[in-house]
Amino acid sequence: MPTSLRSYTVARRQLLGYLQSQGYKVHPYEVFCPGSGHYWVDVAALKGLDYWAFEYKSRTDSMRRGFDQCCSYSKGFNYVVLVADRYRVTASPYFTRFKAQGFGIWRHDTSGFHTIIEPKRRPAWRDASLVVQRQFKQIIHSLNENSEVPLTRWFSMAETPQMRASLLSG
């Protein structure tokens, strides 16, 4: 789903908020993950020492493409979760492939986020993992420089062009 659509923006913010409430340290931008064709993770998070990739799919998005994206992201992340805005995600012919690969599936609806399949921890490829870790270190460094700003405000502030420029130049 193109990131310029309002429904994607709303769903992404809901996912960011949910993950923060569950103790994840969420990266405020899409994260680059070197792989084989699908490079930008919708939402990336850190929990403990593990890096998590979340790919959001709306009702009109392709589950096949979501599976391919998850395969790419598994190179740089310990956990990979497809978040589907679908009522019957289990009816997809790709459902068993997600399960076999150890990817998680969450359903997103008006009442929140619901786990359908728990993801399995997997070792990330060293080189890809280092690229992901470097992006989180830039955010943490920038967060420390802006420590006078409350964390809840920082994430919305990080979406301003000035903050994005400072993070990318870091």
Summary of the structure (lengths in Angstrom):
residues: 170
radius of gyration: 15.6
end to end distance: 29.0
largest distance: 49.2
contacts: 504
relative contact order: 0.14
helix: 43%
strand: 22%
